[in-house]
Amino acid sequence: MTGTTRSSDGLDDRRKRLLFRCWHRGTREMDLILGGFADANIAALSDAEMTDLESLMELPDPDLYAAFSGAQPLVSPYRDGVFIRIKQHLDASQRS
């Protein structure tokens, strides 16, 4: 079970790969953070945002989790762009 609530039908190959990668990080916490964001936003991401997300996906899970939890800042250039959108999505999902 991947956890995804979104079908990959209708997505181009790049988005399908990225959706899969977001749900298969290696740690369940990061699967939920990135996968939840991808489920909600993957179809609407611009090419630049897709590139940002692909770059962000190269960072180790402990570094990303620490940044999303606020335990440590993320290094530039990753702390801008799509990272902010994911953080906002995470904060909104925790409030509801």
Backbone as ProteinMPNN parsed JSONL, in Angstrom:
{"seq_chain_A": "MTGTTRSSDGLDDRRKRLLFRCWHRGTREMDLILGGFADANIAALSDAEMTDLESLMELPDPDLYAAFSGAQPLVSPYRDGVFIRIKQHLDASQRS", "coords_chain_A": {"N_chain_A": [[0.844, -1.181, 0.0], [0.604, 2.148, -0.879], [-0.272, 4.5, 0.268], [-1.146, 6.661, -1.083], [-3.821, 8.717, -2.167], [-4.51, 9.501, -4.563], [-5.016, 8.943, -7.973], [-2.78, 8.059, -10.6], [-3.635, 8.338, -13.125], [-3.962, 10.157, -16.103], [-1.785, 11.771, -15.65], [1.365, 13.027, -16.784], [4.415, 11.232, -17.633], [6.616, 12.184, -16.12], [5.398, 13.399, -13.887], [4.058, 11.182, -12.842], [6.249, 9.581, -12.057], [7.372, 11.255, -10.114], [5.291, 11.481, -8.252], [5.198, 8.821, -7.365], [7.786, 8.626, -6.233], [7.541, 10.473, -4.147], [5.883, 9.122, -2.397], [7.432, 7.0, -1.681], [9.79, 7.261, 0.015], [11.338, 6.165, 2.072], [11.244, 6.636, 4.763], [8.427, 6.613, 6.824], [7.32, 8.977, 7.819], [8.28, 10.972, 6.073], [7.181, 10.009, 3.716], [4.475, 10.508, 4.214], [4.444, 13.331, 4.479], [5.581, 14.366, 2.013], [4.205, 12.787, 0.147], [1.525, 13.362, 0.714], [1.447, 16.08, 0.03], [2.076, 15.844, -2.704], [-0.106, 14.316, -3.648], [-2.14, 16.217, -3.429], [-1.244, 18.321, -5.068], [0.29, 17.676, -7.376], [-0.622, 17.632, -10.069], [-0.956, 20.297, -10.725], [1.502, 21.577, -10.518], [4.044, 23.727, -11.717], [6.558, 23.574, -14.345], [8.956, 24.567, -13.287], [8.465, 24.29, -10.535], [8.243, 21.544, -10.419], [10.871, 20.824, -11.015], [12.133, 21.966, -8.775], [10.994, 20.351, -6.754], [11.966, 17.845, -7.496], [14.703, 18.287, -7.04], [14.672, 18.773, -4.285], [13.932, 16.272, -3.423], [16.269, 14.881, -3.51], [17.627, 15.313, -1.189], [18.646, 14.044, 2.045], [16.404, 12.105, 4.09], [16.462, 12.601, 6.992], [17.42, 15.276, 7.103], [15.468, 16.68, 5.644], [13.162, 16.107, 7.171], [13.842, 17.304, 9.609], [13.89, 19.968, 8.783], [11.208, 20.385, 7.973], [9.919, 19.963, 10.391], [10.854, 22.03, 11.854], [13.095, 21.85, 13.384], [15.65, 22.322, 12.415], [17.073, 24.671, 10.14], [16.688, 24.6, 6.564], [19.144, 24.32, 4.057], [20.065, 26.846, 1.675], [19.774, 26.354, -1.819], [17.342, 25.217, -1.276], [15.441, 25.976, 0.612], [13.511, 27.678, -0.288], [10.86, 28.352, -2.662], [9.259, 25.446, -3.701], [9.543, 24.107, -1.289], [8.487, 25.848, 0.631], [5.802, 25.807, -0.123], [5.187, 23.118, 0.423], [5.583, 23.077, 3.174], [3.57, 24.893, 3.968], [1.338, 23.417, 3.147], [1.594, 21.212, 4.834], [1.348, 22.464, 7.361], [-1.296, 23.417, 7.133], [-2.696, 20.999, 6.896], [-2.274, 19.913, 9.383], [-3.719, 21.572, 10.991], [-6.323, 20.997, 10.348]], "CA_chain_A": [[0.0, 0.0, 0.0], [1.439, 3.328, -0.989], [-0.78, 5.597, 1.059], [-1.682, 7.687, -1.954], [-5.262, 8.775, -2.395], [-4.646, 10.067, -5.89], [-4.661, 8.085, -9.09], [-1.825, 8.676, -11.525], [-4.285, 8.46, -14.436], [-3.988, 11.504, -16.658], [-0.536, 12.486, -15.39], [2.473, 12.684, -17.675], [5.368, 10.301, -17.019], [7.429, 12.86, -15.107], [4.561, 13.559, -12.695], [3.843, 9.844, -12.286], [7.476, 9.186, -11.352], [7.545, 12.092, -8.928], [4.265, 11.062, -7.297], [5.677, 7.561, -6.796], [8.948, 8.922, -5.378], [7.081, 11.17, -2.943], [5.287, 8.135, -1.506], [8.387, 5.915, -1.41], [11.01, 7.915, 0.461], [12.15, 5.327, 2.943], [10.694, 6.8, 6.112], [6.974, 6.826, 6.737], [7.027, 10.386, 8.07], [8.509, 11.735, 4.847], [6.166, 9.556, 2.764], [3.226, 11.21, 4.508], [4.594, 14.755, 4.202], [5.751, 14.61, 0.575], [3.134, 12.128, -0.583], [0.297, 14.142, 0.898], [1.576, 17.27, -0.809], [2.003, 15.44, -4.111], [-1.492, 13.954, -3.942], [-2.961, 17.425, -3.548], [-0.722, 19.375, -5.933], [1.164, 17.244, -8.467], [-1.166, 17.965, -11.393], [-0.921, 21.738, -10.967], [2.845, 22.138, -10.378], [4.705, 24.225, -12.93], [7.817, 22.894, -14.637], [9.955, 25.031, -12.325], [8.158, 23.665, -9.25], [8.596, 20.127, -10.551], [12.329, 20.764, -10.898], [12.428, 22.219, -7.364], [10.621, 19.172, -5.984], [12.938, 16.794, -7.824], [15.943, 18.619, -6.325], [14.403, 18.582, -2.865], [13.857, 14.835, -3.197], [17.631, 14.346, -3.422], [18.147, 15.513, 0.168], [18.379, 12.932, 2.961], [15.187, 12.191, 4.902], [16.628, 13.287, 8.285], [17.549, 16.723, 6.888], [14.16, 17.198, 5.253], [12.242, 16.029, 8.302], [14.244, 18.346, 10.561], [13.469, 21.26, 8.241], [9.752, 20.478, 8.022], [9.485, 20.012, 11.788], [11.361, 23.261, 12.448], [14.24, 21.562, 14.253], [16.821, 22.974, 11.845], [16.754, 25.29, 8.844], [17.148, 23.94, 5.35], [20.13, 25.144, 3.363], [19.702, 27.421, 0.383], [18.593, 26.982, -2.413], [16.182, 24.358, -1.067], [14.484, 26.5, 1.59], [12.535, 28.536, -0.957], [10.091, 27.683, -3.7], [8.305, 24.389, -3.393], [9.657, 23.782, 0.135], [7.523, 26.703, 1.338], [4.463, 25.281, -0.427], [5.004, 21.865, 1.153], [5.459, 23.462, 4.584], [2.232, 25.459, 4.137], [0.402, 22.296, 3.035], [1.737, 20.447, 6.069], [0.753, 23.25, 8.454], [-2.751, 23.435, 6.936], [-3.253, 19.666, 7.163], [-2.2, 19.68, 10.819], [-4.78, 22.368, 11.623], [-7.669, 20.462, 10.083]], "C_chain_A": [[0.881, 1.234, 0.0], [0.988, 4.452, -0.075], [-1.432, 6.658, 0.203], [-3.196, 7.58, -2.073], [-5.559, 9.266, -3.796], [-4.234, 9.045, -6.934], [-3.655, 8.815, -9.975], [-2.396, 8.777, -12.936], [-4.312, 9.921, -14.873], [-2.732, 12.311, -16.405], [0.499, 12.087, -16.431], [3.487, 11.834, -16.909], [6.203, 10.948, -15.918], [6.645, 13.01, -13.808], [4.278, 12.206, -12.037], [5.053, 9.384, -11.49], [7.638, 9.957, -10.054], [6.51, 11.745, -7.859], [4.701, 9.776, -6.594], [6.827, 7.82, -5.829], [8.539, 9.613, -4.084], [6.493, 10.205, -1.925], [6.234, 7.002, -1.137], [9.756, 6.482, -1.036], [11.913, 6.99, 1.257], [11.759, 5.474, 4.395], [9.225, 7.175, 5.974], [6.613, 8.297, 6.936], [7.186, 11.216, 6.795], [7.557, 11.301, 3.737], [4.886, 10.351, 2.965], [3.31, 12.699, 4.173], [4.639, 15.011, 2.696], [4.639, 13.98, -0.252], [1.819, 12.875, -0.467], [0.306, 15.403, 0.062], [1.415, 16.906, -2.278], [0.58, 15.055, -4.5], [-2.33, 15.189, -4.241], [-2.523, 18.362, -4.67], [-0.008, 18.942, -7.202], [0.666, 17.679, -9.841], [-1.002, 19.439, -11.734], [0.478, 22.354, -10.862], [3.39, 22.592, -11.733], [5.969, 23.411, -13.176], [8.901, 23.285, -13.637], [9.723, 24.399, -10.951], [8.479, 22.175, -9.279], [10.105, 19.947, -10.387], [12.756, 20.993, -9.454], [12.137, 20.987, -6.514], [11.58, 18.02, -6.255], [14.265, 17.035, -7.108], [15.795, 18.371, -4.828], [14.4, 17.095, -2.505], [15.245, 14.191, -3.078], [18.236, 14.496, -2.032], [17.806, 14.324, 1.059], [17.121, 13.171, 3.804], [15.398, 12.906, 6.239], [16.741, 14.814, 8.137], [16.208, 17.345, 6.525], [13.196, 17.194, 6.429], [12.568, 17.102, 9.34], [13.807, 19.727, 10.084], [11.951, 21.418, 8.322], [9.233, 20.583, 9.448], [9.962, 21.281, 12.496], [12.567, 23.053, 13.338], [15.531, 22.179, 13.736], [16.439, 23.567, 10.493], [17.327, 24.477, 7.687], [18.113, 24.876, 4.637], [19.557, 25.687, 2.061], [20.336, 26.561, -0.693], [17.304, 26.231, -2.13], [15.097, 24.982, -0.195], [13.439, 27.435, 0.986], [11.664, 27.696, -1.887], [9.133, 26.641, -3.181], [8.397, 23.946, -1.925], [8.632, 24.578, 0.941], [6.107, 26.196, 1.102], [4.19, 23.989, 0.332], [4.794, 22.163, 2.632], [4.067, 24.042, 4.855], [1.169, 24.364, 4.068], [0.417, 21.465, 4.314], [1.081, 21.173, 7.235], [-0.767, 23.256, 8.347], [-3.37, 22.071, 7.271], [-3.207, 19.342, 8.653], [-3.275, 20.457, 11.577], [-6.157, 21.758, 11.42], [-7.879, 19.088, 10.631]], "O_chain_A": [[1.807, 1.34, 0.804], [1.806, 5.284, 0.32], [-2.197, 7.477, 0.712], [-3.762, 6.487, -2.077], [-6.719, 9.428, -4.174], [-3.218, 8.366, -6.786], [-3.681, 10.042, -10.081], [-1.716, 9.251, -13.846], [-4.649, 10.807, -14.088], [-2.617, 13.434, -16.897], [0.512, 10.951, -16.903], [3.422, 11.732, -15.684], [6.466, 10.321, -14.892], [7.19, 12.766, -12.731], [4.263, 12.103, -10.81], [4.914, 8.86, -10.384], [7.996, 9.39, -9.022], [6.838, 11.721, -6.672], [4.584, 9.658, -5.375], [6.835, 7.285, -4.72], [9.131, 9.362, -3.035], [6.59, 10.44, -0.721], [5.867, 6.126, -0.354], [10.754, 6.205, -1.701], [13.135, 7.042, 1.115], [11.922, 4.541, 5.181], [8.848, 7.961, 5.105], [5.696, 8.803, 6.289], [6.341, 12.052, 6.477], [7.163, 12.119, 2.905], [4.28, 10.815, 1.999], [2.357, 13.269, 3.644], [3.835, 15.778, 2.167], [4.182, 14.564, -1.235], [1.084, 13.003, -1.446], [-0.703, 15.759, -0.547], [0.698, 17.584, -3.014], [0.111, 15.431, -5.574], [-3.125, 15.205, -5.181], [-3.343, 19.126, -5.18], [0.278, 19.792, -8.045], [1.47, 18.06, -10.692], [-0.919, 19.796, -12.91], [0.626, 23.554, -11.097], [3.213, 21.922, -12.751], [6.4, 22.647, -12.312], [9.674, 22.437, -13.19], [10.679, 24.014, -10.277], [8.934, 21.612, -8.283], [10.558, 19.029, -9.703], [13.64, 20.299, -8.953], [12.938, 20.62, -5.654], [11.961, 17.3, -5.333], [14.885, 16.09, -6.622], [16.693, 17.824, -4.188], [14.816, 16.713, -1.411], [15.363, 13.067, -2.59], [19.253, 13.871, -1.73], [16.786, 13.666, 0.851], [16.819, 14.305, 4.179], [14.579, 13.752, 6.598], [16.209, 15.555, 8.964], [15.851, 18.407, 7.033], [12.489, 18.176, 6.657], [11.664, 17.735, 9.886], [13.399, 20.563, 10.89], [11.463, 22.483, 8.703], [8.211, 21.226, 9.688], [9.525, 21.575, 13.609], [13.019, 23.996, 13.988], [16.412, 22.524, 14.523], [15.584, 23.029, 9.789], [18.321, 23.765, 7.833], [17.911, 26.09, 4.622], [18.691, 25.076, 1.435], [21.432, 26.057, -0.447], [16.263, 26.574, -2.692], [13.944, 24.557, -0.258], [12.568, 27.93, 1.702], [11.738, 26.467, -1.881], [8.296, 26.92, -2.323], [7.41, 23.456, -1.376], [7.985, 24.033, 1.835], [5.299, 26.159, 2.03], [3.084, 23.785, 0.831], [3.925, 21.569, 3.271], [3.451, 23.713, 5.869], [0.21, 24.378, 4.84], [-0.635, 21.065, 4.812], [0.342, 20.567, 8.01], [-1.458, 23.116, 9.356], [-4.448, 22.006, 7.863], [-4.031, 18.565, 9.135], [-3.691, 20.058, 12.665], [-7.059, 21.975, 12.229], [-8.962, 18.522, 10.479]]}, "name": "protein", "num_of_chains": 1, "seq": "MTGTTRSSDGLDDRRKRLLFRCWHRGTREMDLILGGFADANIAALSDAEMTDLESLMELPDPDLYAAFSGAQPLVSPYRDGVFIRIKQHLDASQRS"}
